[in-house]
Amino acid sequence: MAERFPIYRYETQPEGEAAETRYSFAPMEGVGYAGRGSATSAGDADTPSTEARPAGHLEAPAGTRIVSVEPPTLEVPGQGQVDVSAIIGVTEGEVSAAGRLVRWHPG
C-alpha cells in the first residue's frame, strides 16, 4: 500500500524583497521557517509569512518516511532520499531514480 503525504504552501517576504513561495510537510505554526520553530538562517525568525495552506499531496511506496519537514525531503526504502521541491516542480533540481517512484497530486 502506498504512503500519502500532504504538502502545504506559504509565502515569506523579507523586508525589501519579493515574496517567495515555500513548501512544507508542516501545516501548523511552530515548525520550519519565519518564526515557525528554528529559522534556517540568521534573521529568518523576523521574516513575515502567510499561514500554510494545502498545496496537494504525494504518493510514495510503502515505508517511505519524512526525513526533513522543511525543506521537504522523503526517504524511499532502499532507494534513498528525494527532494520534494524537484518532484513538485518548484525548483530546477534533478529528480533522482527514487524520485521517479513518488507521484505529485496538486490540490
C-alpha positions in Angstrom: 0.0 0.0 0.0 1.3 3.5 -0.9 2.1 6.2 1.7 0.3 9.6 1.3 2.0 12.9 2.4 0.1 16.2 2.4 2.2 19.2 1.2 1.5 22.8 2.4 2.4 26.1 0.8 3.1 29.5 2.3 4.8 32.8 1.3 7.5 34.7 3.0 8.5 38.3 2.3 11.8 39.5 3.8 11.8 43.3 4.1 12.6 45.0 0.8 12.5 41.7 -1.2 10.0 40.0 -3.4 7.6 37.4 -1.9 8.9 33.8 -2.0 6.7 30.7 -2.0 7.8 27.9 0.3 6.6 24.3 0.7 6.5 22.1 3.9 5.1 19.0 5.3 4.0 21.0 8.4 0.6 22.7 8.3 0.9 24.5 11.6 2.7 27.2 13.4 5.8 26.0 15.4 7.6 24.3 12.6 10.1 25.5 10.0 10.7 29.0 8.6 9.9 32.6 9.7 9.2 32.2 13.3 7.9 28.6 13.0 10.4 27.0 15.2 14.1 27.0 14.2 14.9 29.5 11.5 17.0 28.4 8.5 19.4 31.4 8.7 20.0 34.5 10.9 17.1 36.9 10.6 14.6 34.4 9.2 12.7 34.4 12.5 11.7 38.1 11.9 10.5 37.5 8.3 6.7 37.7 8.0 5.0 34.7 6.4 1.4 33.8 5.4 -0.4 30.8 7.0 0.3 27.5 5.4 -2.4 26.2 3.0 -2.8 22.8 1.4 -1.0 22.5 -1.9 -1.6 18.9 -2.7 -0.2 15.5 -1.7 2.5 13.0 -2.6 2.0 9.2 -3.1 5.1 7.2 -2.4 6.0 3.5 -1.9 5.0 1.8 1.4 7.6 2.5 4.2 8.6 5.9 2.8 9.3 8.4 5.6 9.8 12.1 6.1 13.5 13.0 6.6 13.1 16.8 6.7 9.9 18.8 7.2 11.5 21.9 5.6 12.9 21.7 3.0 10.5 18.8 2.4 12.6 15.6 1.9 11.5 12.0 1.8 13.4 8.7 2.1 12.1 5.9 -0.1 13.1 2.5 1.4 16.1 1.0 -0.4 16.2 3.9 -2.9 17.5 7.0 -0.9 16.3 10.5 -0.3 14.0 12.5 -2.5 14.0 16.3 -2.9 10.2 17.0 -2.8 10.7 20.5 -4.3 12.1 18.9 -7.5 9.2 16.4 -7.6 6.5 19.1 -7.4 8.4 21.3 -9.9 9.2 24.3 -7.8 13.0 24.1 -8.3 15.3 23.2 -11.2 16.7 20.3 -9.2 17.1 16.9 -10.8 14.7 14.1 -9.9 16.6 11.1 -8.7 15.7 7.5 -9.5 14.0 7.3 -6.1 12.0 10.4 -7.1 10.5 8.6 -10.0 8.7 6.4 -7.5 6.9 9.4 -5.9 3.8 10.9 -7.6 2.7 14.5 -7.1 -1.1 15.3 -7.0 -1.6 19.1 -6.9 -4.6 20.2 -4.8 
